[in-house]
């Protein structure tokens, strides 16, 4: 998200970035979701089950995050001055929480398809008829808020600090982007993994046979598996997030100027 672009322009860049990221990294997401629910991983076309709803989800979520984040940066920042670390993080956190309203039902569709198969229309019909469309919202809101801090706020902060502290080593944004992505991905993954596991289990069990409310799902996971149960699938999620943070940071810096060159003169 850029303060040089309007909300609509940031939204357009965000949608492009989100869809590209999903199409490339969907197998990581599938493997993570299966492990979180204690299900076997199948290597094959199953890995792309639910990719349409996930592409719409990530395209829409990233669009909202870029638009809201760009607006918040404009509100909290002062014209002509770089944002402080707290301003960067506040903008990312707020953008992520807002986007959860879009992402929750779409992730529910994807997880139901990954778990049970079936077509997208049939899955949507089952979710709506059962009144499940908001299931997992709390976990999604917490996760998206912190995820946005991880990919929107931390990378630019780290890049600036590295380039200022070690200009001979990090003489370009691309060089500084690698450690920034590793740190942003680590933050976004391991801090949010427990709530993401709770959300995934809830959305995989819409019938509420094992997992009911947010707090009771957390209690069930803890009693059945222990603390490590909250980190099932974390390796795949971290791998995806490091790649995603790097891709999204890089793509945003390329797609924005490509679509709207006049804004970056």
C-alpha positions in Angstrom: 0.0 0.0 0.0 1.3 3.4 -0.9 0.5 6.9 0.2 1.2 8.0 -3.4 -1.9 6.1 -4.6 -5.6 6.7 -4.1 -7.8 4.1 -2.3 -9.0 2.7 -5.6 -5.5 2.5 -7.0 -4.2 0.8 -3.9 -7.2 -1.6 -4.1 -6.4 -2.5 -7.7 -2.7 -3.2 -6.8 -3.7 -5.2 -3.8 -6.2 -7.4 -5.8 -3.5 -8.2 -8.4 -0.9 -9.0 -5.7 -3.3 -11.2 -3.8 -4.5 -13.3 -6.7 -0.9 -14.0 -8.0 0.2 -15.0 -4.5 -2.6 -17.6 -4.1 -2.1 -19.2 -7.6 1.6 -19.7 -6.8 1.4 -20.8 -3.2 -1.9 -22.7 -2.9 -0.3 -26.1 -2.2 1.4 -24.7 1.0 -2.0 -23.5 2.2 -3.7 -26.9 1.5 -1.0 -28.8 3.4 -1.2 -26.5 6.4 -5.0 -26.8 6.6 -4.9 -30.6 6.4 -2.3 -30.9 9.1 -4.1 -28.5 11.4 -7.2 -30.7 11.2 -5.3 -33.9 11.6 -6.1 -35.0 8.0 -3.7 -36.7 5.5 -2.0 -34.7 2.8 -2.7 -35.9 -0.7 -0.3 -34.8 -3.5 -2.2 -34.1 -6.7 -5.1 -32.0 -7.9 -6.6 -32.1 -4.4 -4.0 -29.5 -3.5 -5.8 -26.9 -5.6 -9.3 -27.7 -4.2 -10.9 -24.4 -3.2 -8.4 -22.3 -5.1 -11.1 -20.2 -6.8 -12.6 -19.1 -3.5 -9.1 -18.6 -2.1 -8.1 -16.5 -5.0 -11.3 -14.4 -4.6 -10.6 -14.3 -0.9 -6.9 -13.2 -1.1 -7.6 -10.9 -4.0 -10.4 -9.2 -2.1 -8.7 -9.2 1.2 -5.5 -7.8 -0.1 -7.4 -5.2 -2.1 -9.2 -4.1 1.1 -6.0 -4.2 3.1 -4.1 -2.1 0.6 -7.0 0.4 0.3 -7.7 0.7 4.1 -4.0 0.5 5.0 -3.2 3.3 2.5 -6.1 5.4 3.9 -5.0 4.8 7.5 -1.4 5.7 6.7 -2.6 9.0 5.2 -4.7 9.7 8.4 -2.0 8.9 11.0 1.0 10.3 9.1 2.1 13.9 8.5 2.5 15.2 5.0 6.1 15.0 3.8 7.3 12.9 6.7 8.0 9.2 6.9 5.7 7.2 9.1 6.9 6.1 12.5 7.1 2.4 13.4 3.9 2.6 15.5 2.1 4.4 12.7 3.1 1.7 10.2 2.0 -1.1 12.5 -1.3 0.6 13.5 -2.2 1.0 9.8 -1.4 -2.7 9.1 -3.3 -3.9 12.1 -6.5 -1.9 11.3 -6.4 -2.9 7.6 -6.2 -6.6 8.5 -9.1 -6.6 11.0 -11.4 -4.8 8.5 -10.6 -7.4 5.8 -11.7 -10.3 7.9 -15.3 -9.6 7.1 -14.6 -10.5 3.5 -12.1 -13.3 4.1 -14.0 -15.4 6.7 -16.8 -16.8 4.5 -14.4 -17.4 1.6 -11.9 -19.3 3.7 -14.8 -21.3 5.0 -15.7 -22.4 1.5 -12.1 -23.3 0.7 -11.6 -25.4 3.9 -14.9 -27.2 3.4 -14.0 -28.1 -0.1 -10.5 -29.2 0.9 -12.0 -31.4 3.7 -15.0 -32.8 1.9 -14.7 -32.1 -1.8 -17.7 -31.0 -3.8 -18.4 -28.1 -6.1 -18.2 -24.4 -5.1 -21.9 -23.8 -5.6 -22.9 -26.8 -3.6 -20.5 -25.9 -0.8 -21.9 -22.3 -0.7 -25.4 -23.6 -0.6 -24.6 -25.9 2.4 -22.9 -23.0 4.3 -25.7 -20.6 3.7 -28.5 -23.0 4.5 -26.7 -24.0 7.8 -26.1 -20.3 8.7 -22.3 -21.0 9.0 -21.0 -18.0 6.9 -19.5 -16.1 9.9 -17.9 -19.2 11.5 -14.4 -18.5 12.5 -14.6 -14.7 12.2 -12.8 -13.9 15.5 -9.8 -16.1 14.6 -9.7 -14.6 11.1 -9.8 -11.0 12.4 -7.0 -11.6 14.9 -4.9 -13.4 12.4 -5.4 -10.9 9.5 -4.6 -8.0 11.7 -1.3 -9.4 12.8 -0.6 -10.9 9.3 -1.0 -7.4 7.8 1.5 -6.0 10.3 3.8 -8.9 9.2 3.7 -8.2 5.5 2.7 -4.5 5.3 4.4 -2.9 8.2 7.5 -4.9 9.2 9.1 -5.3 5.8 9.3 -1.5 5.0 10.5 -0.7 8.5 13.2 -3.4 8.4 14.3 -2.4 4.9 14.7 1.2 5.9 16.6 0.3 9.1 18.9 -2.1 7.2 19.7 0.3 4.4 20.4 3.0 6.9 22.6 0.9 9.2 24.4 -1.1 6.6 24.3 0.8 3.3 27.4 -1.0 1.9 25.7 -4.4 2.4 22.1 -3.5 1.6 22.6 -1.1 -1.3 19.2 -1.9 -2.8 15.7 -2.6 -1.6 15.8 -6.1 -3.1 18.8 -7.1 -1.0 17.2 -5.7 2.2 13.9 -7.4 1.2 15.2 -10.9 1.9 15.9 -10.5 5.7 12.8 -8.2 5.9 10.7 -11.0 4.4 12.1 -13.7 6.8 11.4 -11.5 9.8 8.0 -10.4 8.6 7.0 -14.0 7.8 8.3 -15.3 11.1 6.3 -12.7 13.0 3.1 -13.2 10.9 3.3 -17.0 11.2 4.3 -18.0 14.7 2.4 -15.2 16.5 -0.8 -15.9 14.6 -0.5 -19.7 14.3 -2.6 -20.7 17.4 -5.6 -18.5 16.4 -5.3 -19.7 12.8 -5.4 -23.4 14.0 -8.5 -22.7 16.1 -10.2 -21.0 13.1 -9.3 -23.8 10.7 -10.6 -26.5 13.1 -13.8 -24.6 13.6 -14.3 -24.0 9.8 -13.6 -27.7 9.0 -16.2 -28.8 11.5 -19.3 -26.7 10.7 -21.4 -29.4 12.2 -19.8 -28.6 15.6 -19.2 -32.3 16.4 -15.8 -31.7 17.9 -15.2 -28.0 17.7 -17.8 -25.6 18.9 -17.0 -22.0 20.1 -13.6 -20.3 19.8 -12.6 -20.8 23.5 -14.0 -24.4 23.6 -12.1 -25.2 20.4 -8.9 -23.9 22.0 -9.6 -26.0 25.1 -10.3 -29.1 23.0 -7.0 -28.8 21.0 -5.1 -28.2 24.3 -6.6 -31.2 26.1 -6.3 -33.6 23.1 -2.8 -32.7 21.8 -1.3 -30.1 24.1 0.5 -26.9 23.3 2.1 -28.3 20.1 -1.4 -28.9 18.7 -1.7 -25.2 18.0 1.4 -25.3 15.8 0.4 -28.2 13.5 1.1 -27.1 10.0 3.3 -24.2 11.1 6.3 -25.3 8.8 4.1 -25.2 5.7 2.6 -21.9 6.9 5.9 -20.3 7.6 7.3 -21.4 4.2 4.3 -19.9 2.5 4.4 -16.7 4.5 8.1 -16.0 3.8 7.5 -16.5 0.1 4.3 -14.5 0.3 5.8 -11.6 2.2 8.7 -11.4 -0.3 6.3 -11.7 -3.3 3.8 -9.2 -2.0 6.4 -6.7 -1.0 8.1 -7.0 -4.4 5.0 -7.2 -6.5 3.5 -4.1 -4.8 6.7 -2.2 -5.7 6.5 -3.3 -9.3 2.7 -3.4 -10.1 2.0 0.0 -8.5 4.5 2.0 -10.7 3.6 -0.1 -13.7 -0.1 0.6 -13.5 0.2 4.2 -12.2 3.6 5.6 -13.3 2.4 9.2 -12.9 2.0 8.7 -9.1 5.6 7.8 -8.7 7.3 10.6 -10.6 
